[in-house]
Amino acid sequence: MLIPGNSVPALKIETIGGGNFDLEADKGENGTLVIQYRGLHCPICIRQMGEVEAALDDFAALGVEVIMLSTDSAERAAKTVEKAGTSKLRVGHGLPLTEARDGWGLHISKGREGTAEAPFFAEPGHFYIAPDRTLFFAWQQTTPFGRPAVSDISGGIKYALENKYPPRGTYTGPL
């Protein structure tokens, strides 16, 4: 389980358009926002991809690098980018399902027969990671619905940075 204030797993992943993303090296001055999307089959993911791209300048002003990624293949991820009409957003692909579940705590779904869903895919997750690669906050979901608004994410990061707000949910002792 990911615990705020603790290190997150290493993340090295191929991106659409060539090149790789490495969480250790490709971080902003104030950290990184990693958004796991479900895949090509998800219209909510495609809409969110456009919303995230529209907010890239806001995240850059906060000193936060942004990447969206999925367990989809390169081909499916490229089709997702095309459907979303994005061109500036970094989009990673091929996150291993075991890494998604065991490393990042994401929920895995089995694709429904007769649909465009991949045989297996990870459900959404949003992770704001501090520059030292520790988790600041996370949302992990079991469904595509009810995601945090991009403005809520950027607003929360801005508030935390301006007010030196600590990561919450760090207590793991006895209750």
N, C-alpha and C positions, 0 to 999 in steps of 0.2 A: 504494500500500500504506500502511495506517495504521501509524505508528511510535509506540510509547509515548513520551511526553514532547513530541510534536508536536501541533499543533492538529488537531482533527477538523473535518469539514465543518460548515457551518451546517446547522441542522435546524429547520425551521418546518413544522409539520404540523397538519392538522385533527384534532380528537379527537371521540370519541363523546360525545354529550350537549351538543355545541356548544363553541365556543371553539377556540383554537389552542394548541399547545405550541410554544414557542420556546426552544431550548437556551440561547441567550444570556441570556434573561430568566428562564426558569423552572427555575432551578437551586437546589439546596440549598446550605446554608452550606459543606458539604464535597463538593459535586459532584452528579452525576447518573448514575443507572443507566438505560441505554437497552437494552431487550431487544426484538430483532426476532423476531417469531414468524412461522411459515409461513403461517397463515391458517385460515379456518373449517374446512377439511377435516381438520385435524390434531388428533386427540384428545390427543396429548401436549402440544400448545400450550394446549389448553383446560384440562387439568389444571394445567399450569404457571401459567396465569393465576390460578387459585384459590390456588395456593401463594404466588405473589407478593403477591396481595392480603392473604393471612393474615400476611405479614411486613412490611406497610407500616409498622406502628408501630416495628418494629426499625430499618428504614431511616430513619424520621423521627428516631429517637433518635440515629442516627449523623449526622444533618444531610444526608441524601442524598435527593434527589428521584428518583422512579421513574416511568418511562413504558414501556409495551409498545406496539409498533407493528408494522404490517405493510404489505405492498403491496396488500392487499385493498381493495376498495371500501368506502364507508361502510356500505352495506347488509350486506355480508358481515361486516364488523367488528362491527356491532351484533348480528348473530346469534351471533357468537363470544362476545361479552360475555354475551348471554342464556344461551347453553349453559353458560358457565363459572359463571354465577350471581354475578358480581362487580358491585359498585356503587361502590366507592371508588377503584379503580385507574384511572389515566388511560390511555386506549387510543387511540392514533393510527391513522390509516388513510391509504391513498393514497400511500405512499412510492413515488416513481417507480422503476421497475425499474433504469433507468440510474444513478440516484443510489445505489440499494442496492448495485449491483455496482461502479460506478466510484468512488463517493465513500466507501462504507463497507466495501468489500472483501467483500461478501456473495456467496455462490454462488447462482446462479439455476438453477432447475429448470423444465423444461417439464412441464406437467400431463399426467397419463396420461389418455388417452381413456376415456370411460365411467366416470370417477370424479368425485367432487365437487371435485377440485383445480381451481384457477384455471388458465387457459391457461399462465401463467408466474407464478412466485412466488419470493421470496427464502427461502433456507434460514436457520436460526436464527443469531443473533449476540447476544452479550452484551457491553456496553461500559460500563466505569466511567470516567467523564469527570470530571476535576478541575474546580474552579470557574473556572479560567482557560481552559477549553475545550480542554485537552490530554488526550490519551488516557492513562489510567493502566494499565488492562488490558483485554484483549479475548479473547473466544472466538468464533471463526467456524467454523461447521460445514457439512458437506456432506450431512448426514442429520439426521433428527429425533431420533435416538437419542443417548444419552450426554451429555446436557446437564449443566452443573454444578448441583448442588443449591443452592437458594436460601439455605440456611444456610451453605454454603461461600462463596457470594458475600458475604453480609453479614459472615461471620466474617473473610474476607480483607480486606474494607474496614476493619473494626474494627481488625484487627491493623496494617494499613498506617497508619491514622490514629494509633493509640496509640504506635507505634514509629517514626514518621516514616520509614517504609519507602519507598524510592524506586521509581519505575516501573522495571521490568526489560525487557530486550529492546530497549534504546535504541541499541545500537551498530550503526552502518551503515558503518563504515570497512572497509578492506581486511582480509582474513583470510589 
